[in-house]
Amino acid sequence: MYNLGYDLGSSSIKVALVSCTTGERIAVVSEPKKEMEMLALENNWAEQNPEDWWYHICNATKRILKETKTNASEIKGIGISYQMHGLVIVDNEGKPLRDSIIWCDGRAVSIGNEAFEKLGEQKCSEHLLNSPANFTASKLRWVKENEPELYSKIYKAMLPGEFIAYKLSGKCVTTISGLSEGIYWDFKEGEIAQWLLDYYQIDKSLLAEILPTFSIQGTVTKGAAEATGLSEGTPIVYRAGDQPNNALSLNVFNPGEIAATGGTSGVIYAVTNNLSVKESSRVNNFAHVNFSENQTSIGKLLCVNGSGIMYRWLLNNLQVNSYEEMNDLAESIPIGSGGVTILPFGNGPERMLENKNIGAVMGNINLNKHSKGHLCRAALEGIAFSFVYGMEILKSDGVRPSVIRAGNDNLFRSSIFSNTIATLIDFEIEIYNTTGAIGAARACELVNGDFDSFGKQIINNDYVMTYSPSADKEAYRKAYRIWKNELETTLNNK
């Protein structure tokens, strides 16, 4: 028997097939072959057609069943991971009323900021653990203000993953984790934040029924079975946003455990039972997948926009052939990059820098001394230092780290990058070769609550290696002090 996992991203749909008993990956496929497009009708807008997601999910599901020669009756459960914070609105026939306003769309920023001011920073922080900001609730308010005719036709307002589950099952349900992601959940009262809905003049009936994250959330309908190739009645037993799901995929559930990614942007997602909102202007707080009335499991999410994009920029501009060549050049340079510093924040405003946009800054370059290798090492160190800086913010917000677990992506494959972080934060980084789709598939087994067996599956199937802190820390500390001083000087001049 097998479980099926979907990972709905903004660029592609991934589908994974894994063994129920061992968690072994059988196959992973991705659709479409080219990245899905985003529609930007105005500056700072980003939309996608939800029916396009469904079309690619249907194609990917049929493809993985065919390529693996799997009978649909062998699929025991379905798990869904999805791009966070998007808004999908449907009419009473389940048809989308407009394109989805997705996670990177910024049109509702002013609405959320005004709500934060008028409702009160203290109340929002204590009850929502966040500002309403540009999250789903604020996007729904934007529709009410700007498209009132469409708003009047809304049957349900959903997150992207809720829409896919709805297309599969015909049932509209949500979770506490999903509600917190949309900034609908009142952590202090343990219920939907009616006071926020009242302020936005949003009817509570537009939100879905609440079910546990790990539970039967619906079953595949006859129509969805015909569209996907699945069997009618196959249960959907798990759903979560991409960052909580990434943490789950890396076996991150307990206070002190941290999931990290180092792609174009970087993410540090720390689990804690501490409801501190000291850093709420720089850190987002969501109910983790194992949050419950008896277990206050909070995921503190810190994003580093200027991450892998910095290294990719160098790849495109240094006349080198690959990241491996860049890593080799960097390895030839001692810790500290000969004094060269790179602040990698060239991918727009940085929330962890209180939304300042300082750009990427290269400093202390001696044209008679420094080479490509110095720039490659300074970039890797600079990105690593930005993660360490983020960890300092999380520590000030009550996180007590014990281990980082990361995917085997470009940045964490670099020993310079991983060793620098491990040494400066003084605990281990475990590397795993997994994906969000695989994690979502494996999560189907957590409907029985056996987290120990789940963790063993990840270790047995995905563990790659561990980076341990270096015994000689002073060179790393000196380089970080120089970099941090450059950052603070730059911030003070903005």
RAHU-V620099 format. One record per residue. N is the residue number from 1. PHI is phi in whole degrees, -180 to 180 (NA if undefined). PSI is psi in degrees with one decimal (NA if undefined). Layout:
BEGIN
n | phi | psi
N | PHI | PSI
N | PHI | PSI
END
This chain:
BEGIN
n | phi | psi
1 | NA | 153.9
2 | -134 | 159.2
3 | -116 | 150.0
4 | -114 | 133.2
5 | -122 | 132.4
6 | -106 | 141.2
7 | -128 | 103.4
8 | -90 | 103.0
9 | -100 | -179.6
10 | -88 | -11.0
11 | -109 | -27.7
12 | -161 | 168.5
13 | -110 | 125.8
14 | -112 | 141.9
15 | -128 | 132.7
16 | -122 | 142.6
17 | -116 | 124.1
18 | -131 | 156.6
19 | -72 | 134.3
20 | -65 | -39.1
21 | -82 | -36.9
22 | -110 | -17.3
23 | 78 | 4.1
24 | -64 | 135.6
25 | -72 | 131.5
26 | -96 | -42.6
27 | -165 | 155.9
28 | -136 | 129.0
29 | -126 | 159.1
30 | -133 | 139.2
31 | -137 | 148.3
32 | -80 | 179.2
33 | -69 | -35.8
34 | -98 | 154.2
35 | -61 | 141.8
36 | -65 | 143.9
37 | -88 | 153.6
38 | -109 | 140.3
39 | -96 | 125.6
40 | -121 | 89.6
41 | -70 | -26.9
42 | -141 | 164.0
43 | -58 | 133.7
44 | 77 | 11.3
45 | -102 | 154.6
46 | -155 | 119.9
47 | -133 | 154.3
48 | -141 | 152.4
49 | -82 | 117.1
50 | -60 | -29.6
51 | -68 | -25.5
52 | -66 | -40.5
53 | -57 | -47.3
54 | -62 | -41.4
55 | -59 | -46.1
56 | -72 | -32.5
57 | -64 | -42.7
58 | -61 | -46.7
59 | -64 | -43.7
60 | -66 | -37.3
61 | -67 | -47.3
62 | -60 | -38.9
63 | -66 | -44.5
64 | -70 | -34.7
65 | -66 | -41.6
66 | -69 | -46.3
67 | -68 | -29.9
68 | -97 | -0.7
69 | 54 | 43.6
70 | -97 | 132.0
71 | -78 | 134.4
72 | -57 | -28.3
73 | -67 | -14.4
74 | -85 | -5.2
75 | -83 | 116.7
76 | -87 | -36.3
77 | -157 | 163.0
78 | -126 | 132.2
79 | -120 | 148.3
80 | -131 | 126.6
81 | -114 | 150.1
82 | -156 | 159.2
83 | -61 | 130.5
84 | -81 | 161.2
85 | 70 | 5.6
86 | -79 | 164.6
87 | -125 | 124.7
88 | -122 | 125.3
89 | -115 | 134.8
90 | -128 | 157.4
91 | -88 | -174.0
92 | -74 | -1.7
93 | -102 | 4.5
94 | 81 | 12.3
95 | -91 | 133.5
96 | -59 | 133.8
97 | -84 | -18.1
98 | -163 | 172.0
99 | -63 | 152.2
100 | -70 | 135.3
101 | -87 | 106.8
102 | -91 | -179.4
103 | -55 | -38.7
104 | -91 | 7.1
105 | -78 | 129.3
106 | -106 | 14.3
107 | -67 | -23.7
108 | -98 | 8.8
109 | -57 | -47.8
110 | -66 | -33.8
111 | -64 | -46.5
112 | -66 | -39.6
113 | -66 | -39.8
114 | -66 | -39.4
115 | -63 | -41.2
116 | -60 | -41.5
117 | -70 | -45.9
118 | -77 | -36.0
119 | -78 | -23.9
120 | 105 | 127.3
121 | -58 | -42.5
122 | -64 | -45.4
123 | -64 | -46.2
124 | -61 | -43.1
125 | -67 | -42.3
126 | -73 | -34.9
127 | -98 | -41.4
128 | -96 | -17.6
129 | 64 | 13.1
130 | -157 | 167.1
131 | -80 | 148.8
132 | -57 | -31.0
133 | 41 | -137.3
134 | -102 | 30.4
135 | -84 | -178.9
136 | -59 | -40.3
137 | -59 | -40.3
138 | -69 | -33.8
139 | -68 | -37.8
140 | -65 | -39.5
141 | -62 | -37.5
142 | -60 | -42.6
143 | -62 | -42.8
144 | -60 | -40.7
145 | -75 | -37.4
146 | -107 | -19.4
147 | -135 | 60.9
148 | -60 | -32.6
149 | -66 | -42.4
150 | -65 | -43.0
151 | -58 | -39.2
152 | -66 | -17.5
153 | -97 | -1.0
154 | -69 | 129.0
155 | -92 | -48.6
156 | -142 | 146.2
157 | -109 | 123.6
158 | -128 | 159.3
159 | -82 | 161.6
160 | -54 | -43.0
161 | -67 | -32.3
162 | -67 | -35.6
163 | -66 | -43.5
164 | -65 | -42.3
165 | -62 | -37.0
166 | -65 | -42.2
167 | -64 | -33.4
168 | -76 | -39.1
169 | -115 | -17.3
170 | 73 | 11.0
171 | -120 | 130.8
172 | -102 | 107.8
173 | -135 | 160.6
174 | -138 | -177.4
175 | -134 | 166.5
176 | -62 | -39.1
177 | -60 | -43.7
178 | -66 | -41.2
179 | -63 | -38.4
180 | -68 | -34.9
181 | -64 | -35.2
182 | -84 | -3.1
183 | 63 | 44.0
184 | -105 | -9.4
185 | -101 | 132.7
186 | -97 | 105.2
187 | -69 | -33.0
188 | -70 | -38.7
189 | -95 | -14.1
190 | 69 | 41.3
191 | -160 | 172.8
192 | -61 | 138.4
193 | -77 | 82.3
194 | -60 | -34.4
195 | -64 | -32.9
196 | -73 | -42.9
197 | -61 | -39.9
198 | -63 | -42.3
199 | -62 | -42.9
200 | -81 | -5.8
201 | 57 | 47.0
202 | -108 | 130.4
203 | -77 | 128.5
204 | -57 | -27.2
205 | -66 | -15.5
206 | -72 | -18.8
207 | -87 | 157.5
208 | -84 | 167.5
209 | -66 | 140.5
210 | -91 | 128.2
211 | -130 | 159.4
212 | -61 | 151.1
213 | -58 | -41.8
214 | -106 | 92.9
215 | -168 | 166.2
216 | -74 | 110.6
217 | -103 | 9.3
218 | 144 | 167.9
219 | -131 | 154.4
220 | -65 | 127.1
221 | -78 | 168.7
222 | -61 | -43.4
223 | -65 | -41.5
224 | -69 | -33.3
225 | -64 | -42.0
226 | -66 | -35.8
227 | -76 | -32.1
228 | -106 | -21.0
229 | 90 | 0.2
230 | -78 | 168.8
231 | -87 | 138.8
232 | -59 | 135.6
233 | 94 | -5.5
234 | -63 | 127.3
235 | -82 | 144.5
236 | -96 | 118.9
237 | -122 | 4.9
238 | -162 | 144.2
239 | -158 | 137.0
240 | -160 | 157.3
241 | -65 | 162.3
242 | -63 | -38.1
243 | -75 | -46.2
244 | -58 | -37.7
245 | -68 | -36.7
246 | -61 | -41.1
247 | -63 | -44.5
248 | -59 | -42.6
249 | -61 | -24.7
250 | -102 | 12.6
251 | 62 | 43.5
252 | -108 | 104.5
253 | -132 | -23.8
254 | -106 | 152.7
255 | -53 | 132.4
256 | 98 | -18.4
257 | -85 | 139.6
258 | -131 | 134.3
259 | -104 | 137.8
260 | -134 | 145.6
261 | -130 | 148.6
262 | -132 | 59.0
263 | -92 | -144.5
264 | -53 | -47.7
265 | -110 | 161.7
266 | -112 | 151.0
267 | -134 | 135.5
268 | -116 | 119.8
269 | -121 | 107.4
270 | -108 | 132.0
271 | -91 | 135.0
272 | -150 | 160.1
273 | -106 | 13.3
274 | -93 | 124.0
275 | -89 | 20.5
276 | -58 | 138.8
277 | -125 | 27.0
278 | -56 | -36.9
279 | -109 | 32.1
280 | -65 | -18.3
281 | -78 | -13.6
282 | -122 | -15.3
283 | -128 | 136.6
284 | -96 | 147.3
285 | -125 | 127.9
286 | -134 | 156.2
287 | -69 | 124.3
288 | -73 | 171.4
289 | -63 | -25.8
290 | -102 | 20.0
291 | -67 | 138.6
292 | -153 | 175.7
293 | -59 | -31.8
294 | -100 | -4.7
295 | -138 | 101.9
296 | -81 | 84.9
297 | -105 | 105.9
298 | -108 | 134.1
299 | -99 | 114.4
300 | -93 | 117.8
301 | -109 | 121.6
302 | -120 | 126.6
303 | -106 | 138.5
304 | -114 | 97.3
305 | -60 | -43.3
306 | -87 | 86.7
307 | -130 | -109.7
308 | -60 | -23.6
309 | -61 | -29.6
310 | -67 | -44.5
311 | -68 | -36.7
312 | -66 | -37.9
313 | -60 | -43.0
314 | -64 | -42.4
315 | -55 | -41.7
316 | -77 | -14.8
317 | -123 | -3.8
318 | -101 | 2.9
319 | 58 | 48.9
320 | -116 | 162.6
321 | -97 | -21.2
322 | -163 | 164.7
323 | -65 | -33.2
324 | -62 | -40.9
325 | -64 | -40.9
326 | -63 | -43.1
327 | -63 | -39.5
328 | -64 | -42.6
329 | -61 | -42.8
330 | -65 | -37.0
331 | -63 | -22.9
332 | -80 | -5.5
333 | -108 | 137.7
334 | -67 | 163.1
335 | -53 | 133.9
336 | 100 | -7.5
337 | 56 | 31.3
338 | 63 | 24.8
339 | 94 | -11.4
340 | -69 | 135.9
341 | -124 | 142.1
342 | -129 | 121.5
343 | -93 | 114.8
344 | -88 | 20.1
345 | -88 | 58.8
346 | -108 | 24.2
347 | -118 | 37.1
348 | 97 | -174.6
349 | -60 | 142.5
350 | -107 | 116.3
351 | -59 | -38.7
352 | -71 | -14.3
353 | -102 | 26.9
354 | 58 | 43.6
355 | 64 | 20.2
356 | -77 | 145.8
357 | -114 | 91.3
358 | -94 | -8.9
359 | 74 | 173.6
360 | -83 | 133.0
361 | -127 | 124.4
362 | -108 | 128.2
363 | -132 | 159.7
364 | 65 | 32.1
365 | -85 | 124.8
366 | -100 | 113.7
367 | -67 | -17.3
368 | -92 | -8.1
369 | -124 | -39.0
370 | -95 | 152.2
371 | -133 | -174.3
372 | -56 | -41.1
373 | -59 | -40.3
374 | -63 | -41.2
375 | -67 | -40.5
376 | -64 | -44.8
377 | -67 | -42.4
378 | -64 | -33.6
379 | -68 | -48.1
380 | -60 | -44.3
381 | -67 | -40.7
382 | -63 | -40.9
383 | -67 | -42.7
384 | -61 | -41.9
385 | -63 | -34.7
386 | -66 | -34.2
387 | -66 | -42.1
388 | -63 | -41.4
389 | -61 | -41.2
390 | -64 | -38.1
391 | -63 | -35.9
392 | -64 | -37.8
393 | -64 | -44.9
394 | -64 | -38.6
395 | -63 | -38.6
396 | -69 | -15.5
397 | -101 | 17.7
398 | 97 | 1.6
399 | -78 | 134.1
400 | -118 | 89.1
401 | -69 | 145.9
402 | -127 | -31.5
403 | -159 | 147.0
404 | -108 | 135.2
405 | -119 | 133.0
406 | -136 | 152.9
407 | -74 | 158.9
408 | -85 | 59.1
409 | -96 | -175.5
410 | -54 | -51.6
411 | -69 | -45.2
412 | -73 | -11.7
413 | -74 | -18.2
414 | -81 | 122.7
415 | -66 | -33.7
416 | -61 | -49.7
417 | -60 | -52.7
418 | -70 | -41.6
419 | -64 | -37.1
420 | -62 | -46.9
421 | -65 | -49.4
422 | -58 | -40.3
423 | -70 | -42.2
424 | -75 | -31.1
425 | -93 | -10.9
426 | 64 | 40.1
427 | -154 | 170.0
428 | -77 | 154.0
429 | -118 | 117.2
430 | -96 | 133.5
431 | -109 | 131.4
432 | -129 | 144.1
433 | -100 | 90.6
434 | -146 | 175.2
435 | -138 | 165.9
436 | -64 | -35.6
437 | -66 | -40.2
438 | -65 | -43.2
439 | -60 | -42.9
440 | -64 | -36.9
441 | -67 | -46.9
442 | -64 | -31.9
443 | -62 | -18.7
444 | -58 | -31.3
445 | -75 | -14.4
446 | -77 | -1.4
447 | -62 | -20.4
448 | -92 | -2.1
449 | 78 | 12.5
450 | -91 | 81.5
451 | -73 | -27.9
452 | -65 | -46.8
453 | -65 | -36.6
454 | -60 | -47.2
455 | -62 | -38.1
456 | -66 | -35.9
457 | -61 | -41.4
458 | -65 | -45.2
459 | -63 | -45.4
460 | -67 | -33.8
461 | -98 | -29.5
462 | -120 | -16.1
463 | -62 | 132.7
464 | -110 | -56.5
465 | -169 | 173.1
466 | -127 | 132.5
467 | -96 | 124.9
468 | -106 | 152.9
469 | -58 | 142.2
470 | -73 | 143.9
471 | -69 | -31.1
472 | -96 | 94.8
473 | -94 | -18.7
474 | -63 | -39.0
475 | -64 | -40.1
476 | -65 | -43.4
477 | -64 | -40.8
478 | -63 | -45.8
479 | -63 | -39.3
480 | -67 | -39.2
481 | -60 | -43.2
482 | -63 | -45.5
483 | -63 | -44.6
484 | -65 | -36.3
485 | -64 | -41.1
486 | -62 | -42.3
487 | -63 | -48.3
488 | -65 | -36.6
489 | -64 | -43.2
490 | -64 | -43.6
491 | -64 | -38.5
492 | -68 | -23.6
493 | -91 | -1.3
494 | -94 | NA
END
